[in-house]
Amino acid sequence: MATFTSHSAAETEAIAREIAPELRVGDIVALQGELGAGKTHFTKGLVAGLAIPVDVTSPTFTIMHEYSGGRLPVYHFDFFRLEDAQAAASIALDDYFFGEGVSVVEWADRFPELIPANARWIRFEMSSPTERKIQVS
């Protein structure tokens, strides 16, 4: 496990850009942390690190965004507004998790039973209003 400290959104994105080259087809990145902890900024960094030229936003209301045009496509999920595991399962997660890209799941800890065992878990802890501890396992 590696732990990083971030003091800004830009630093959180930079940490993710460093991790992006390690990602391969079928990788799943499961993000957990409270509201405002940096999950979407981390995803922005991963997408940028995969050379995808898009503006990343949280898929809170749409549940999933797909980004392509770089080294690998990214399937960006947000489980925050899903009411139960059945609702999450109904969006054909396996098609994405075992597809041709990388899946990033915000609020993955809401339904950990849906996250494959090979997922890379990343936990965000807010140490202060500006400092985050980011643990990658």
The first five atom37 places (N, CA, C, CB, O) and aatype in JSON, in Angstrom:
{
  "aatype": [12, 0, 16, 13, 16, 15, 8, 15, 0, 0, 6, 16, 6, 0, 9, 0, 1, 6, 9, 0, 14, 6, 10, 1, 19, 7, 3, 9, 19, 0, 10, 5, 7, 6, 10, 7, 0, 7, 11, 16, 8, 13, 16, 11, 7, 10, 19, 0, 7, 10, 0, 9, 14, 19, 3, 19, 16, 15, 14, 16, 13, 16, 9, 12, 8, 6, 18, 15, 7, 7, 1, 10, 14, 19, 18, 8, 13, 3, 13, 13, 1, 10, 6, 3, 0, 5, 0, 0, 0, 15, 9, 0, 10, 3, 3, 18, 13, 13, 7, 6, 7, 19, 15, 19, 19, 6, 17, 0, 3, 1, 13, 14, 6, 10, 9, 14, 0, 2, 0, 1, 17, 9, 1, 13, 6, 12, 15, 15, 14, 16, 6, 1, 11, 9, 5, 19, 15],
  "atom_mask": [
    [1, 1, 1, 1, 1],
    [1, 1, 1, 1, 1],
    [1, 1, 1, 1, 1],
    [1, 1, 1, 1, 1],
    [1, 1, 1, 1, 1],
    [1, 1, 1, 1, 1],
    [1, 1, 1, 1, 1],
    [1, 1, 1, 1, 1],
    [1, 1, 1, 1, 1],
    [1, 1, 1, 1, 1],
    [1, 1, 1, 1, 1],
    [1, 1, 1, 1, 1],
    [1, 1, 1, 1, 1],
    [1, 1, 1, 1, 1],
    [1, 1, 1, 1, 1],
    [1, 1, 1, 1, 1],
    [1, 1, 1, 1, 1],
    [1, 1, 1, 1, 1],
    [1, 1, 1, 1, 1],
    [1, 1, 1, 1, 1],
    [1, 1, 1, 1, 1],
    [1, 1, 1, 1, 1],
    [1, 1, 1, 1, 1],
    [1, 1, 1, 1, 1],
    [1, 1, 1, 1, 1],
    [1, 1, 1, 0, 1],
    [1, 1, 1, 1, 1],
    [1, 1, 1, 1, 1],
    [1, 1, 1, 1, 1],
    [1, 1, 1, 1, 1],
    [1, 1, 1, 1, 1],
    [1, 1, 1, 1, 1],
    [1, 1, 1, 0, 1],
    [1, 1, 1, 1, 1],
    [1, 1, 1, 1, 1],
    [1, 1, 1, 0, 1],
    [1, 1, 1, 1, 1],
    [1, 1, 1, 0, 1],
    [1, 1, 1, 1, 1],
    [1, 1, 1, 1, 1],
    [1, 1, 1, 1, 1],
    [1, 1, 1, 1, 1],
    [1, 1, 1, 1, 1],
    [1, 1, 1, 1, 1],
    [1, 1, 1, 0, 1],
    [1, 1, 1, 1, 1],
    [1, 1, 1, 1, 1],
    [1, 1, 1, 1, 1],
    [1, 1, 1, 0, 1],
    [1, 1, 1, 1, 1],
    [1, 1, 1, 1, 1],
    [1, 1, 1, 1, 1],
    [1, 1, 1, 1, 1],
    [1, 1, 1, 1, 1],
    [1, 1, 1, 1, 1],
    [1, 1, 1, 1, 1],
    [1, 1, 1, 1, 1],
    [1, 1, 1, 1, 1],
    [1, 1, 1, 1, 1],
    [1, 1, 1, 1, 1],
    [1, 1, 1, 1, 1],
    [1, 1, 1, 1, 1],
    [1, 1, 1, 1, 1],
    [1, 1, 1, 1, 1],
    [1, 1, 1, 1, 1],
    [1, 1, 1, 1, 1],
    [1, 1, 1, 1, 1],
    [1, 1, 1, 1, 1],
    [1, 1, 1, 0, 1],
    [1, 1, 1, 0, 1],
    [1, 1, 1, 1, 1],
    [1, 1, 1, 1, 1],
    [1, 1, 1, 1, 1],
    [1, 1, 1, 1, 1],
    [1, 1, 1, 1, 1],
    [1, 1, 1, 1, 1],
    [1, 1, 1, 1, 1],
    [1, 1, 1, 1, 1],
    [1, 1, 1, 1, 1],
    [1, 1, 1, 1, 1],
    [1, 1, 1, 1, 1],
    [1, 1, 1, 1, 1],
    [1, 1, 1, 1, 1],
    [1, 1, 1, 1, 1],
    [1, 1, 1, 1, 1],
    [1, 1, 1, 1, 1],
    [1, 1, 1, 1, 1],
    [1, 1, 1, 1, 1],
    [1, 1, 1, 1, 1],
    [1, 1, 1, 1, 1],
    [1, 1, 1, 1, 1],
    [1, 1, 1, 1, 1],
    [1, 1, 1, 1, 1],
    [1, 1, 1, 1, 1],
    [1, 1, 1, 1, 1],
    [1, 1, 1, 1, 1],
    [1, 1, 1, 1, 1],
    [1, 1, 1, 1, 1],
    [1, 1, 1, 0, 1],
    [1, 1, 1, 1, 1],
    [1, 1, 1, 0, 1],
    [1, 1, 1, 1, 1],
    [1, 1, 1, 1, 1],
    [1, 1, 1, 1, 1],
    [1, 1, 1, 1, 1],
    [1, 1, 1, 1, 1],
    [1, 1, 1, 1, 1],
    [1, 1, 1, 1, 1],
    [1, 1, 1, 1, 1],
    [1, 1, 1, 1, 1],
    [1, 1, 1, 1, 1],
    [1, 1, 1, 1, 1],
    [1, 1, 1, 1, 1],
    [1, 1, 1, 1, 1],
    [1, 1, 1, 1, 1],
    [1, 1, 1, 1, 1],
    [1, 1, 1, 1, 1],
    [1, 1, 1, 1, 1],
    [1, 1, 1, 1, 1],
    [1, 1, 1, 1, 1],
    [1, 1, 1, 1, 1],
    [1, 1, 1, 1, 1],
    [1, 1, 1, 1, 1],
    [1, 1, 1, 1, 1],
    [1, 1, 1, 1, 1],
    [1, 1, 1, 1, 1],
    [1, 1, 1, 1, 1],
    [1, 1, 1, 1, 1],
    [1, 1, 1, 1, 1],
    [1, 1, 1, 1, 1],
    [1, 1, 1, 1, 1],
    [1, 1, 1, 1, 1],
    [1, 1, 1, 1, 1],
    [1, 1, 1, 1, 1],
    [1, 1, 1, 1, 1],
    [1, 1, 1, 1, 1],
    [1, 1, 1, 1, 1]
  ],
  "atom_positions": [
    [[0.84, -1.18, 0.0], [0.0, 0.0, 0.0], [0.89, 1.24, 0.0], [-0.96, 0.0, 1.22], [1.91, 1.3, 0.68]],
    [[0.48, 2.22, -0.78], [1.19, 3.5, -0.83], [0.26, 4.59, -0.32], [1.68, 3.81, -2.29], [-0.94, 4.55, -0.56]],
    [[0.83, 5.55, 0.39], [0.06, 6.68, 0.89], [0.67, 7.97, 0.38], [0.0, 6.68, 2.44], [1.88, 8.18, 0.47]],
    [[-0.18, 8.82, -0.16], [0.22, 10.12, -0.67], [-0.49, 11.2, 0.13], [-0.1, 10.25, -2.18], [-1.57, 10.97, 0.68]],
    [[0.11, 12.39, 0.19], [-0.53, 13.54, 0.81], [-0.72, 14.59, -0.27], [0.32, 14.1, 1.99], [0.2, 14.93, -1.01]],
    [[-1.95, 15.1, -0.34], [-2.28, 16.14, -1.31], [-2.73, 17.39, -0.56], [-3.38, 15.66, -2.3], [-3.47, 17.3, 0.43]],
    [[-2.28, 18.55, -1.03], [-2.67, 19.82, -0.42], [-3.57, 20.64, -1.32], [-1.44, 20.63, -0.07], [-3.92, 21.78, -0.99]],
    [[-3.95, 20.08, -2.48], [-4.81, 20.82, -3.4], [-5.41, 19.86, -4.43], [-4.02, 21.95, -4.11], [-4.98, 18.72, -4.57]],
    [[-6.42, 20.35, -5.13], [-7.01, 19.56, -6.2], [-5.96, 19.26, -7.27], [-8.21, 20.31, -6.83], [-5.92, 18.16, -7.81]],
    [[-5.12, 20.23, -7.57], [-4.07, 20.03, -8.58], [-3.1, 18.93, -8.16], [-3.31, 21.34, -8.83], [-2.67, 18.13, -9.0]],
    [[-2.75, 18.87, -6.88], [-1.85, 17.81, -6.4], [-2.54, 16.45, -6.47], [-1.39, 18.1, -4.96], [-1.9, 15.45, -6.8]],
    [[-3.84, 16.4, -6.16], [-4.58, 15.14, -6.25], [-4.59, 14.64, -7.69], [-6.04, 15.31, -5.72], [-4.38, 13.46, -7.95]],
    [[-4.82, 15.54, -8.63], [-4.8, 15.17, -10.05], [-3.41, 14.7, -10.47], [-5.24, 16.36, -10.92], [-3.28, 13.76, -11.25]],
    [[-2.37, 15.35, -9.97], [-0.99, 14.96, -10.31], [-0.67, 13.56, -9.8], [0.01, 15.98, -9.73], [-0.01, 12.78, -10.49]],
    [[-1.13, 13.23, -8.61], [-0.92, 11.88, -8.05], [-1.55, 10.84, -8.98], [-1.51, 11.76, -6.61], [-0.95, 9.81, -9.28]],
    [[-2.78, 11.13, -9.42], [-3.48, 10.2, -10.31], [-2.78, 10.08, -11.66], [-4.93, 10.64, -10.52], [-2.72, 8.99, -12.23]],
    [[-2.25, 11.19, -12.17], [-1.52, 11.13, -13.45], [-0.31, 10.22, -13.34], [-1.08, 12.54, -13.89], [0.07, 9.57, -14.31]],
    [[0.31, 10.16, -12.15], [1.46, 9.27, -11.95], [1.03, 7.8, -11.96], [2.15, 9.6, -10.63], [1.8, 6.93, -12.37]],
    [[-0.17, 7.53, -11.51], [-0.68, 6.16, -11.44], [-1.21, 5.68, -12.79], [-1.79, 6.06, -10.39], [-1.15, 4.49, -13.09]],
    [[-1.72, 6.59, -13.61], [-2.37, 6.25, -14.88], [-1.53, 5.36, -15.79], [-2.7, 7.51, -15.61], [-2.1, 4.45, -16.4]],
    [[-0.21, 5.56, -15.93], [0.55, 4.69, -16.84], [0.54, 3.21, -16.43], [1.97, 5.17, -16.92], [0.8, 2.34, -17.26]],
    [[0.25, 2.92, -15.16], [0.2, 1.54, -14.69], [-1.08, 0.83, -15.1], [0.35, 1.51, -13.17], [-1.15, -0.4, -15.05]],
    [[-2.11, 1.58, -15.5], [-3.41, 0.99, -15.77], [-3.43, 0.2, -17.07], [-4.46, 2.08, -15.81], [-2.81, 0.58, -18.07]],
    [[-4.17, -0.9, -17.04], [-4.3, -1.8, -18.19], [-5.77, -2.1, -18.44], [-3.51, -3.12, -17.95], [-6.62, -1.82, -17.59]],
    [[-6.07, -2.66, -19.6], [-7.43, -3.07, -19.94], [-7.98, -3.97, -18.83], [-7.46, -3.81, -21.32], [-7.31, -4.9, -18.38]],
    [[-9.19, -3.68, -18.41], [-9.85, -4.49, -17.38], [-9.56, -4.06, -15.96], [0.0, 0.0, 0.0], [-10.13, -4.64, -15.03]],
    [[-8.7, -3.07, -15.76], [-8.44, -2.6, -14.39], [-9.66, -1.87, -13.84], [-7.2, -1.69, -14.36], [-10.39, -1.2, -14.57]],
    [[-9.85, -2.02, -12.54], [-10.95, -1.37, -11.84], [-10.36, -0.58, -10.7], [-12.01, -2.4, -11.34], [-9.61, -1.11, -9.88]],
    [[-10.71, 0.7, -10.64], [-10.22, 1.59, -9.6], [-11.43, 1.96, -8.75], [-9.51, 2.88, -10.2], [-12.32, 2.68, -9.21]],
    [[-11.45, 1.48, -7.52], [-12.57, 1.68, -6.6], [-12.21, 2.8, -5.62], [-12.91, 0.36, -5.83], [-11.29, 2.66, -4.83]],
    [[-12.94, 3.91, -5.7], [-12.66, 5.08, -4.88], [-13.62, 5.16, -3.7], [-12.74, 6.35, -5.71], [-14.82, 4.96, -3.85]],
    [[-13.07, 5.46, -2.53], [-13.9, 5.66, -1.35], [-13.41, 6.85, -0.56], [-13.92, 4.39, -0.47], [-12.21, 7.09, -0.45]],
    [[-14.35, 7.59, -0.01], [-14.03, 8.77, 0.77], [-15.25, 9.66, 0.85], [0.0, 0.0, 0.0], [-16.16, 9.56, 0.03]],
    [[-15.27, 10.51, 1.84], [-16.45, 11.34, 2.04], [-16.62, 12.39, 0.94], [-16.38, 12.02, 3.39], [-15.73, 12.61, 0.12]],
    [[-17.76, 13.02, 0.94], [-18.09, 14.06, -0.04], [-17.03, 15.15, 0.02], [-19.51, 14.64, 0.23], [-16.71, 15.65, 1.09]],
    [[-16.5, 15.53, -1.13], [-15.5, 16.59, -1.21], [-14.08, 16.14, -0.92], [0.0, 0.0, 0.0], [-13.19, 16.98, -0.78]],
    [[-13.86, 14.84, -0.84], [-12.53, 14.33, -0.48], [-11.55, 14.32, -1.65], [-12.66, 12.94, 0.08], [-10.34, 14.22, -1.43]],
    [[-12.04, 14.4, -2.89], [-11.13, 14.45, -4.03], [-11.28, 13.34, -5.04], [0.0, 0.0, 0.0], [-10.43, 13.19, -5.92]],
    [[-12.34, 12.55, -4.94], [-12.52, 11.41, -5.85], [-12.63, 11.85, -7.31], [-13.76, 10.63, -5.45], [-12.0, 11.24, -8.19]],
    [[-13.41, 12.88, -7.57], [-13.55, 13.32, -8.96], [-12.27, 13.98, -9.47], [-14.72, 14.3, -9.08], [-11.92, 13.8, -10.63]],
    [[-11.57, 14.73, -8.62], [-10.29, 15.31, -9.05], [-9.28, 14.21, -9.36], [-9.73, 16.26, -7.95], [-8.5, 14.33, -10.3]],
    [[-9.3, 13.15, -8.57], [-8.42, 12.02, -8.84], [-8.75, 11.42, -10.22], [-8.55, 10.95, -7.73], [-7.85, 11.11, -11.0]],
    [[-10.04, 11.26, -10.5], [-10.46, 10.72, -11.78], [-10.01, 11.64, -12.92], [-11.98, 10.53, -11.82], [-9.6, 11.16, -13.97]],
    [[-10.1, 12.94, -12.71], [-9.62, 13.89, -13.73], [-8.15, 13.62, -14.05], [-9.8, 15.35, -13.26], [-7.75, 13.64, -15.21]],
    [[-7.36, 13.37, -13.01], [-5.95, 13.09, -13.22], [-5.71, 11.78, -13.95], [0.0, 0.0, 0.0], [-4.84, 11.71, -14.81]],
    [[-6.48, 10.74, -13.61], [-6.35, 9.46, -14.32], [-6.66, 9.63, -15.8], [-7.27, 8.4, -13.69], [-5.93, 9.14, -16.66]],
    [[-7.76, 10.32, -16.08], [-8.17, 10.52, -17.47], [-7.11, 11.31, -18.23], [-9.54, 11.26, -17.54], [-6.77, 10.97, -19.36]],
    [[-6.59, 12.36, -17.61], [-5.52, 13.15, -18.24], [-4.27, 12.3, -18.44], [-5.19, 14.4, -17.38], [-3.61, 12.41, -19.47]],
    [[-3.95, 11.45, -17.46], [-2.79, 10.59, -17.56], [-2.91, 9.53, -18.65], [0.0, 0.0, 0.0], [-1.91, 8.99, -19.12]],
    [[-4.14, 9.24, -19.05], [-4.38, 8.31, -20.15], [-4.52, 9.05, -21.48], [-5.64, 7.48, -19.88], [-4.89, 8.46, -22.49]],
    [[-4.21, 10.34, -21.47], [-4.2, 11.2, -22.67], [-5.57, 11.32, -23.33], [-3.21, 10.65, -23.68], [-5.68, 11.36, -24.56]],
    [[-6.62, 11.37, -22.5], [-7.97, 11.56, -23.02], [-8.3, 13.04, -22.89], [-9.02, 10.67, -22.25], [-8.35, 13.57, -21.78]],
    [[-8.53, 13.71, -24.02], [-8.74, 15.17, -24.01], [-10.2, 15.57, -23.74], [-8.29, 15.75, -25.33], [-10.88, 16.06, -24.63]],
    [[-10.66, 15.35, -22.49], [-12.04, 15.71, -22.14], [-12.06, 16.42, -20.79], [-12.94, 14.46, -22.11], [-11.11, 16.37, -20.02]],
    [[-13.18, 17.09, -20.53], [-13.42, 17.71, -19.24], [-14.19, 16.71, -18.39], [-14.19, 19.07, -19.39], [-15.35, 16.4, -18.7]],
    [[-13.59, 16.2, -17.34], [-14.21, 15.2, -16.49], [-15.11, 15.88, -15.46], [-13.14, 14.34, -15.79], [-14.71, 16.83, -14.79]],
    [[-16.33, 15.36, -15.36], [-17.27, 15.82, -14.32], [-17.81, 14.59, -13.6], [-18.44, 16.67, -14.93], [-17.75, 13.48, -14.12]],
    [[-18.32, 14.81, -12.42], [-18.88, 13.71, -11.65], [-20.16, 13.2, -12.3], [-19.14, 14.14, -10.2], [-21.02, 14.0, -12.67]],
    [[-20.29, 11.89, -12.45], [-21.52, 11.34, -13.04], [-22.62, 11.09, -12.0], [-21.2, 10.05, -13.76], [-23.39, 10.14, -12.13]],
    [[-22.69, 11.93, -10.98], [-23.63, 11.72, -9.89], [-25.06, 11.52, -10.37], [-23.58, 12.89, -8.95], [-25.75, 10.63, -9.88]],
    [[-25.51, 12.31, -11.31], [-26.9, 12.21, -11.75], [-27.09, 11.29, -12.95], [-27.43, 13.56, -12.07], [-28.21, 10.84, -13.21]],
    [[-26.04, 11.01, -13.69], [-26.14, 10.14, -14.85], [-25.64, 8.74, -14.56], [-25.38, 10.72, -16.02], [-25.82, 7.84, -15.38]],
    [[-25.01, 8.53, -13.44], [-24.46, 7.28, -12.95], [-23.15, 6.88, -13.64], [-25.47, 6.18, -13.13], [-22.25, 6.36, -12.99]],
    [[-23.02, 7.12, -14.96], [-21.81, 6.72, -15.65], [-21.5, 7.67, -16.8], [-21.94, 5.29, -16.17], [-22.38, 8.08, -17.55]],
    [[-20.21, 8.0, -16.93], [-19.7, 8.73, -18.09], [-18.64, 7.85, -18.74], [-19.1, 10.14, -17.68], [-17.9, 7.14, -18.05]],
    [[-18.56, 7.9, -20.04], [-17.53, 7.16, -20.76], [-16.62, 8.17, -21.45], [-18.15, 6.16, -21.79], [-17.1, 9.07, -22.14]],
    [[-15.32, 8.01, -21.26], [-14.34, 8.91, -21.88], [-13.44, 8.08, -22.79], [-13.5, 9.66, -20.8], [-12.94, 7.03, -22.38]],
    [[-13.24, 8.55, -24.0], [-12.38, 7.82, -24.94], [-11.51, 8.8, -25.71], [-13.23, 6.96, -25.91], [-11.63, 10.02, -25.55]],
    [[-10.64, 8.26, -26.55], [-9.78, 9.1, -27.37], [-8.34, 9.12, -26.89], [0.0, 0.0, 0.0], [-7.51, 9.84, -27.44]],
    [[-8.04, 8.32, -25.85], [-6.67, 8.25, -25.33], [-6.14, 6.83, -25.4], [0.0, 0.0, 0.0], [-6.58, 6.03, -26.23]],
    [[-5.21, 6.52, -24.52], [-4.58, 5.2, -24.51], [-5.59, 4.09, -24.22], [-3.45, 5.15, -23.48], [-5.53, 3.02, -24.83]],
    [[-6.51, 4.34, -23.29], [-7.57, 3.39, -22.93], [-8.84, 4.17, -22.66], [-7.16, 2.52, -21.68], [-8.77, 5.3, -22.17]],
    [[-10.01, 3.61, -22.96], [-11.24, 4.29, -22.54], [-11.42, 4.17, -21.03], [-12.47, 3.7, -23.29], [-10.92, 3.23, -20.4]],
    [[-12.12, 5.13, -20.46], [-12.42, 5.12, -19.03], [-13.93, 5.13, -18.86], [-11.77, 6.35, -18.3], [-14.63, 5.93, -19.47]],
    [[-14.41, 4.21, -18.01], [-15.81, 4.14, -17.65], [-15.9, 4.65, -16.21], [-16.39, 2.66, -17.79], [-15.44, 3.99, -15.28]],
    [[-16.49, 5.82, -16.04], [-16.49, 6.53, -14.76], [-17.88, 6.42, -14.13], [-16.08, 8.03, -14.95], [-18.84, 7.02, -14.62]],
    [[-17.97, 5.67, -13.05], [-19.24, 5.44, -12.35], [-19.29, 6.23, -11.05], [-19.43, 3.94, -12.06], [-18.26, 6.58, -10.48]],
    [[-20.5, 6.51, -10.62], [-20.73, 7.15, -9.31], [-21.9, 6.42, -8.66], [-21.01, 8.7, -9.46], [-23.03, 6.51, -9.14]],
    [[-21.64, 5.71, -7.56], [-22.67, 4.95, -6.85], [-23.4, 5.79, -5.8], [-22.06, 3.75, -6.19], [-24.26, 5.25, -5.1]],
    [[-23.09, 7.08, -5.67], [-23.62, 7.89, -4.58], [-25.15, 7.89, -4.54], [-23.13, 9.31, -4.71], [-25.72, 7.71, -3.46]],
    [[-25.81, 8.08, -5.65], [-27.27, 8.21, -5.68], [-28.02, 6.89, -5.88], [-27.66, 9.16, -6.76], [-29.25, 6.88, -5.9]],
    [[-27.3, 5.79, -6.05], [-27.97, 4.51, -6.2], [-28.52, 4.04, -4.86], [-27.0, 3.45, -6.79], [-27.83, 4.13, -3.84]],
    [[-29.73, 3.56, -4.87], [-30.4, 3.22, -3.61], [-29.99, 1.87, -3.05], [-31.87, 3.24, -3.8], [-29.97, 1.68, -1.84]],
    [[-29.67, 0.93, -3.94], [-29.29, -0.4, -3.45], [-28.43, -1.1, -4.5], [-30.55, -1.25, -3.13], [-28.25, -0.62, -5.62]],
    [[-27.89, -2.24, -4.09], [-26.99, -2.98, -4.98], [-27.7, -3.46, -6.24], [-26.39, -4.17, -4.25], [-27.08, -3.56, -7.29]],
    [[-28.99, -3.75, -6.14], [-29.74, -4.19, -7.31], [-29.79, -3.09, -8.36], [-31.17, -4.6, -6.9], [-29.68, -3.37, -9.56]],
    [[-29.95, -1.84, -7.94], [-29.96, -0.72, -8.89], [-28.6, -0.6, -9.57], [-30.31, 0.6, -8.17], [-28.53, -0.34, -10.77]],
    [[-27.53, -0.79, -8.8], [-26.18, -0.72, -9.38], [-25.96, -1.87, -10.35], [-25.12, -0.74, -8.28], [-25.4, -1.67, -11.43]],
    [[-26.4, -3.04, -9.98], [-26.2, -4.21, -10.83], [-27.0, -4.11, -12.14], [-26.61, -5.48, -10.08], [-26.62, -4.7, -13.14]],
    [[-28.08, -3.35, -12.12], [-28.93, -3.24, -13.3], [-28.3, -2.42, -14.43], [-30.26, -2.62, -12.92], [-28.84, -2.37, -15.53]],
    [[-27.16, -1.77, -14.17], [-26.52, -0.97, -15.22], [-25.44, -1.76, -15.96], [-25.92, 0.3, -14.61], [-24.55, -1.17, -16.58]],
    [[-25.51, -3.07, -15.89], [-24.61, -3.96, -16.65], [-23.15, -3.67, -16.35], [-24.87, -3.81, -18.16], [-22.34, -3.49, -17.26]],
    [[-22.81, -3.64, -15.08], [-21.44, -3.34, -14.67], [-20.42, -4.27, -15.3], [-21.33, -3.42, -13.17], [-19.34, -3.84, -15.71]],
    [[-20.75, -5.55, -15.4], [-19.8, -6.51, -15.94], [-19.38, -6.18, -17.37], [-20.38, -7.91, -15.9], [-18.25, -6.44, -17.77]],
    [[-20.3, -5.59, -18.14], [-19.94, -5.2, -19.51], [-18.81, -4.19, -19.51], [-21.16, -4.61, -20.23], [-17.98, -4.18, -20.43]],
    [[-18.76, -3.35, -18.5], [-17.7, -2.34, -18.39], [-16.49, -2.89, -17.63], [-18.24, -1.09, -17.69], [-15.35, -2.74, -18.07]],
    [[-16.76, -3.54, -16.47], [-15.65, -4.06, -15.66], [-14.77, -5.03, -16.44], [-16.2, -4.74, -14.41], [-13.56, -5.08, -16.23]],
    [[-15.38, -5.79, -17.33], [-14.63, -6.79, -18.1], [-14.57, -6.4, -19.58], [-15.27, -8.18, -17.93], [-14.44, -7.25, -20.46]],
    [[-14.67, -5.09, -19.82], [-14.64, -4.56, -21.18], [-13.24, -4.2, -21.64], [0.0, 0.0, 0.0], [-12.26, -4.78, -21.18]],
    [[-13.17, -3.24, -22.53], [-11.91, -2.88, -23.18], [-11.22, -1.67, -22.56], [-12.15, -2.61, -24.62], [-10.27, -1.13, -23.14]],
    [[-11.69, -1.23, -21.39], [-11.11, -0.04, -20.79], [-10.84, -0.2, -19.31], [0.0, 0.0, 0.0], [-10.7, -1.31, -18.8]],
    [[-10.77, 0.94, -18.64], [-10.55, 1.02, -17.2], [-11.83, 1.54, -16.56], [-9.32, 1.94, -16.86], [-12.4, 2.52, -17.04]],
    [[-12.28, 0.9, -15.51], [-13.46, 1.36, -14.78], [-13.03, 2.08, -13.52], [-14.41, 0.18, -14.45], [-12.2, 1.58, -12.76]],
    [[-13.6, 3.26, -13.3], [-13.35, 4.03, -12.08], [-14.71, 4.19, -11.4], [-12.68, 5.45, -12.4], [-15.66, 4.68, -12.0]],
    [[-14.79, 3.77, -10.13], [-16.06, 3.8, -9.42], [-15.94, 4.68, -8.18], [-16.5, 2.37, -9.02], [-15.25, 4.34, -7.22]],
    [[-16.63, 5.84, -8.22], [-16.72, 6.68, -7.03], [-17.77, 6.09, -6.09], [-17.08, 8.17, -7.41], [-18.79, 5.56, -6.55]],
    [[-17.52, 6.19, -4.8], [-18.42, 5.63, -3.77], [-18.54, 4.12, -3.9], [-19.82, 6.28, -3.88], [-19.6, 3.55, -3.63]],
    [[-17.47, 3.46, -4.31], [-17.47, 2.0, -4.49], [-17.79, 1.27, -3.19], [-16.12, 1.54, -5.02], [-18.34, 0.17, -3.21]],
    [[-17.45, 1.87, -2.06], [-17.69, 1.23, -0.77], [-19.17, 1.15, -0.41], [-16.95, 1.98, 0.3], [-19.52, 0.48, 0.56]],
    [[-20.04, 1.81, -1.15], [-21.49, 1.68, -0.9], [-21.96, 0.27, -1.22], [-22.28, 2.71, -1.73], [-22.84, -0.26, -0.55]],
    [[-21.36, -0.35, -2.26], [-21.74, -1.69, -2.68], [-20.49, -2.51, -2.99], [-22.68, -1.65, -3.91], [-20.27, -2.9, -4.14]],
    [[-19.66, -2.76, -1.98], [-18.4, -3.46, -2.24], [-18.57, -4.85, -2.82], [-17.6, -3.55, -0.97], [-17.67, -5.38, -3.47]],
    [[-19.73, -5.45, -2.59], [-19.98, -6.79, -3.13], [-20.05, -6.8, -4.65], [-21.28, -7.34, -2.55], [-19.92, -7.86, -5.27]],
    [[-20.23, -5.65, -5.26], [-20.29, -5.56, -6.72], [-18.92, -5.31, -7.36], [-21.25, -4.46, -7.13], [-18.77, -5.39, -8.58]],
    [[-17.94, -5.0, -6.53], [-16.6, -4.67, -7.02], [-15.76, -5.95, -7.08], [-15.92, -3.6, -6.11], [-15.6, -6.63, -6.06]],
    [[-15.23, -6.29, -8.25], [-14.4, -7.5, -8.37], [-13.19, -7.48, -7.43], [-13.93, -7.67, -9.81], [-12.68, -6.43, -7.07]],
    [[-12.76, -8.67, -7.06], [-11.67, -8.82, -6.1], [-10.36, -8.22, -6.57], [-11.47, -10.28, -5.8], [-9.52, -7.86, -5.75]],
    [[-10.17, -8.1, -7.89], [-8.91, -7.58, -8.4], [-8.86, -6.05, -8.45], [-8.65, -8.14, -9.78], [-7.9, -5.47, -8.97]],
    [[-9.88, -5.39, -7.94], [-9.93, -3.92, -7.98], [-8.81, -3.3, -7.15], [-11.29, -3.41, -7.47], [-8.37, -3.86, -6.15]],
    [[-8.38, -2.14, -7.6], [-7.41, -1.33, -6.86], [-8.23, -0.33, -6.05], [-6.37, -0.6, -7.84], [-8.9, 0.54, -6.61]],
    [[-8.18, -0.45, -4.73], [-8.95, 0.44, -3.85], [-8.12, 1.66, -3.5], [-9.4, -0.3, -2.55], [-6.94, 1.56, -3.17]],
    [[-8.75, 2.82, -3.58], [-8.09, 4.07, -3.22], [-8.98, 4.8, -2.24], [-7.8, 4.95, -4.49], [-10.14, 5.12, -2.54]],
    [[-8.43, 5.06, -1.07], [-9.2, 5.69, 0.02], [-8.7, 7.12, 0.22], [-9.06, 4.87, 1.34], [-7.5, 7.38, 0.29]],
    [[-9.66, 8.04, 0.32], [-9.38, 9.46, 0.54], [-9.81, 9.84, 1.94], [-10.1, 10.34, -0.52], [-10.95, 9.62, 2.32]],
    [[-8.88, 10.41, 2.71], [-9.2, 10.89, 4.05], [-8.88, 12.37, 4.11], [-8.4, 10.11, 5.14], [-7.8, 12.81, 3.73]],
    [[-9.85, 13.14, 4.59], [-9.67, 14.58, 4.72], [-9.0, 14.88, 6.06], [-11.03, 15.34, 4.59], [-9.62, 14.73, 7.11]],
    [[-7.75, 15.3, 6.02], [-7.01, 15.63, 7.23], [-7.31, 17.06, 7.7], [-5.51, 15.47, 6.98], [-7.28, 17.36, 8.89]],
    [[-7.61, 17.92, 6.73], [-7.96, 19.32, 7.0], [-8.76, 19.81, 5.79], [-6.67, 20.22, 7.26], [-8.94, 19.05, 4.84]],
    [[-9.22, 21.04, 5.8], [-9.96, 21.52, 4.63], [-9.15, 21.47, 3.32], [-10.41, 22.93, 4.88], [-9.74, 21.41, 2.24]],
    [[-7.83, 21.49, 3.41], [-7.01, 21.46, 2.2], [-6.14, 20.23, 2.06], [-6.15, 22.66, 2.17], [-5.6, 19.99, 0.97]],
    [[-5.97, 19.43, 3.11], [-5.06, 18.29, 3.05], [-5.84, 16.97, 2.96], [-4.14, 18.28, 4.28], [-6.82, 16.75, 3.68]],
    [[-5.38, 16.1, 2.07], [-5.96, 14.78, 1.89], [-4.87, 13.73, 1.99], [-6.7, 14.67, 0.54], [-3.76, 13.91, 1.49]],
    [[-5.19, 12.63, 2.64], [-4.36, 11.43, 2.62], [-5.0, 10.5, 1.6], [-4.24, 10.75, 4.07], [-6.19, 10.21, 1.68]],
    [[-4.21, 10.03, 0.66], [-4.71, 9.15, -0.39], [-3.96, 7.84, -0.27], [-4.52, 9.78, -1.81], [-2.75, 7.77, -0.49]],
    [[-4.7, 6.78, 0.09], [-4.1, 5.46, 0.28], [-4.47, 4.58, -0.91], [-4.57, 4.8, 1.62], [-5.65, 4.39, -1.21]],
    [[-3.45, 4.06, -1.57], [-3.64, 3.19, -2.73], [-3.27, 1.78, -2.34], [-2.8, 3.67, -3.94], [-2.16, 1.54, -1.87]],
    [[-4.19, 0.84, -2.54], [-3.89, -0.56, -2.23], [-4.1, -1.43, -3.45], [-4.75, -1.07, -1.07], [-3.89, -2.64, -3.38]]
  ]
}
